[in-house]
Amino acid sequence: MKYRVVFEFQSEDGAMSDVYNCRDEQQAREKFAELRDSLEHAINPATSKIIDEPGVYSVVNREAGIMGYVRLLTD
């Protein structure tokens, strides 16, 4: 089975995205957690809409013009 972590972040200052191909589930979960933490530190959770489900973490803050997500995908 293949594991992939997809990351996207957009703000008024710019955007970035990346795809990480992982050798196993453990590596994929660690990368997912790392990127999820990055998103959590980039936003104010009190003023943001957050979706936190297994394999998906998404944040939208329209007032600040910030949107980001990280997803764990398997093939």
NORBEL-V354599 format. One record per backbone hydrogen bond with DSSP energy under -0.5 kcal/mol. CO is the residue of the C=O (numbers start at 1). NH is the residue of the N-H. If there is no record, write none. Layout:
BEGIN
co = <CO	CO>
nh = <NH	NH>
END
This chain:
BEGIN
co = <2	3	4	5	6	7	8	9	10	11	14	16	18	19	20	20	22	24	25	26	27	28	29	30	31	32	33	34	35	36	37	38	39	39	43	44	45	48	49	50	51	51	53	55	56	57	58	59	60	61	61	64	66	67	68	69	70	71	71	73>
nh = <75	22	73	20	71	18	69	16	67	14	11	9	7	21	5	22	3	28	29	30	31	32	33	34	35	36	37	38	39	40	41	42	42	43	45	47	48	50	60	52	53	58	56	72	53	70	51	68	49	65	66	12	61	10	59	8	57	6	73	4>
END
